[in-house]
Amino acid sequence: ITGLQSANLEQRRAAAWALFEWGPQAAAATEPLADALQDPDLRVPALRALEAIGPAAAPAIPSIAALLKHPDFYLRIGAILSLGEIGCPLHPRTRSGLRAPSPAASQVITPLVSALFDERANLVHMAAELLAALGPRAQSAVPRASALLRDPDPTRRAAGLGLVTDLGPLAHAVVPALLELRDSWDAGHLRALAAIGPPAHGAIDALEQYARLHNGSDRIEALHALCWIRGAETDLAALWQLLDPSHSNTATRQQLLVCLNQLGVRASSGAKSVRTMLAAGQFPGQEDQARAFLRAVDQKSVPGIR
């Protein structure tokens, strides 16, 4: 920590990188590291150190958030990543790690929502993924997510759809916007409606029409959405019919198994058929997915859309 105050630039930089290596153990250095963000020569290592400290670096959030307006694209990336590690750190910190909200989660919402307006589409996507990991706390991002659905840039549109899907019922206010886009619906729009569930009841007529007019994977996604929104046995029966080997190919069965795995016990009416087909070897190469569905039914769980 003392090294951050050195008159020698190399020593200051070395100190910041050393604190980065310490990770959470360097929490006591949060304040001087936040001050170091004002120094162009120390910004990057100080930002990385605060990212490595994680939730304990919450007092530095205002200083980190200020960098979201910096003209340097890479500093804005670093600021978003640091906010993510403070508000919803990876456990473990690897590519396969899962994010979970920390006690500082509510403090990073506003700066991350502001990042949804960034001029770089990939930064918008990064911010949306982090907000999705924050769950109900991120409901204030719904208006911006709705606006992103109409953005001409496909990465921004995907960011908006992904955020709506992950927020699920909390994003029910987006349903009118999704209905306005019905002429350009794809699987992403249908999954978003499915994730919203019963609050998307206003989309039932449009989904029924879509299912009638489309075949293959598009029809499956529409029926899947109806299962989540309305949950009628007729919607499930339509999915079961498509699972029949005489009506499907390997790709169709794969997609159907993904949908069934998400529905879990809500699709229990077809468990007997899946057991029979599994025993008859009618899921070649897909046995694990079929067994996962049956486990969800047996455990009375609903894995959900993810």
Disulfide bonds with the S-S distance in Angstrom:
none
